[in-house]
Structures are given as structure tokens and as C-alpha cells.
Amino acid sequence: MPTAELKPFLLYCTLINYLILLIWFAAFTGAHDFVYRLHTRWFALPVEKFDAIHYGGMAIYKIGVLLFNLAPLLALCMLF
């Protein structure tokens, strides 16, 4: 894939992934009790552990977006 096509691709990937992260955060904060009740149907989790799992998941997802989408995009922008 030529670099001319790679830059917009990485930009759209970054934007879509951050949109997913924002939706996850909004759902987690806005509907916390509903999501917690939904998950405790299948798993016995205390609220603190549930919050820690989601917080850790969001952190790992954000690091992945930075590492695999934003860093290569910035590198391409610096080179060309």
C-alpha cells in the first residue's frame, strides 16, 4: 500500500478507535449500574473488580490505539 493511501487509512483507524473508546467510556459512566447487572448475571464480580477490569481494558485499548495507529501515522507525517 503506497504511503499516500496509508496516511488517511491510519487517520480513519485512529478516529474510529477513539470513537469506540469514547462510546465505551460513555456507556460505562452513563449506564454503570445496568452494565454491572448485565455482567453479574454471568460472573460473580464485586463492583470494585468490575470497575478495575473496565478501567484496565480501556487503558490497554488506548495504548493499543496509540501504538498501532497514532504512532505510525505521526511517523509517516514526519517523513513525508
C-alpha positions as CSV (number, residue, x, y, z in Angstrom):
1,M,0.0,0.0,0.0
2,P,1.5,3.4,-1.0
3,T,2.1,5.9,1.7
4,A,-0.3,8.3,0.1
5,E,-3.1,5.8,0.9
6,L,-1.7,4.7,4.2
7,K,-1.9,8.1,5.9
8,P,-5.7,8.5,5.5
9,F,-6.2,4.9,6.4
10,L,-4.3,5.3,9.7
11,L,-6.1,8.6,10.4
12,Y,-9.5,6.9,10.0
13,C,-8.5,3.9,12.1
14,T,-7.4,6.3,14.8
15,L,-10.6,8.3,14.8
16,I,-12.8,5.2,14.7
17,N,-10.9,3.6,17.5
18,Y,-11.1,6.7,19.7
19,L,-14.8,6.9,18.9
20,I,-15.2,3.3,20.1
21,L,-13.2,4.2,23.3
22,L,-15.5,7.3,23.9
23,I,-18.6,5.2,23.4
24,W,-17.2,2.6,25.9
25,F,-16.5,5.3,28.4
26,A,-19.9,6.9,28.0
27,A,-21.7,3.6,28.3
28,F,-19.6,2.7,31.4
29,T,-20.2,6.0,33.2
30,G,-23.7,6.7,32.0
31,A,-25.1,3.2,32.4
32,H,-22.8,1.7,35.0
33,D,-25.5,0.0,37.1
34,F,-27.2,-1.5,34.1
35,V,-23.9,-2.8,32.6
36,Y,-22.8,-4.1,36.0
37,R,-26.2,-6.0,36.5
38,L,-25.8,-7.4,33.0
39,H,-22.4,-8.8,33.6
40,T,-23.2,-10.1,37.1
41,R,-25.7,-12.4,35.5
42,W,-22.8,-14.5,34.2
43,F,-19.9,-13.6,36.6
44,A,-19.8,-13.1,40.3
45,L,-17.9,-9.8,40.5
46,P,-17.8,-7.1,43.2
47,V,-18.2,-3.6,41.9
48,E,-14.6,-2.7,42.6
49,K,-13.3,-5.5,40.5
50,F,-15.8,-4.7,37.7
51,D,-14.6,-1.1,37.6
52,A,-11.0,-2.1,37.7
53,I,-11.5,-4.6,34.8
54,H,-13.1,-1.9,32.6
55,Y,-10.6,0.8,33.6
56,G,-7.7,-1.6,32.7
57,G,-9.4,-2.6,29.5
58,M,-9.9,1.0,28.4
59,A,-6.2,1.7,29.3
60,I,-5.0,-1.3,27.2
61,Y,-7.2,-0.3,24.3
62,K,-6.0,3.2,24.4
63,I,-2.3,2.1,24.5
64,G,-3.0,-0.2,21.5
65,V,-4.6,2.7,19.5
66,L,-1.6,4.9,20.3
67,L,0.9,2.2,19.5
68,F,-0.6,0.7,16.3
69,N,-2.5,3.7,14.8
70,L,-1.3,7.0,16.0
71,A,2.4,6.4,16.3
72,P,2.7,5.1,12.7
73,L,0.6,7.9,11.4
74,L,2.8,10.5,13.1
75,A,5.9,8.8,11.8
76,L,4.6,8.9,8.3
77,C,3.6,12.6,8.7
78,M,7.2,13.4,9.8
79,L,8.8,11.5,6.9
80,F,6.6,12.7,4.1
